[in-house]
């Protein structure tokens, strides 16, 4: 089992719009593609314009199949463009693939 940690730093003031897009657009499409979110967080201490989330994958091969398929989905492309008609929501994305250690409680 692998986990993917993604950190989205939003354009100032755009975190509410990004949260709305995840809740109403991204998550239903992820379900369609079998993408499994583990958790989402915002920061109470630190940078106030970040969304942090964790995805779960059986393997890199699963990720390499499902995530690009989601990104190429015409509905996702259309709704993403609609949500960014007044400008982008995300300024920067950090992405890490994490492999659990043998002693990790989360595997």
Secondary structure, DSSP 4 states (H G I P E B T S, - for coil): -EEEEEEEEEPTT-HHHHHHHIIIIIHHHHHHHT-EEEEEEE-SSS-TTEEEEEEEES-HHHHHHHHHHHHH-HHHHHHHHHHTTTS-SEEEEEEEEEE--TT-S--
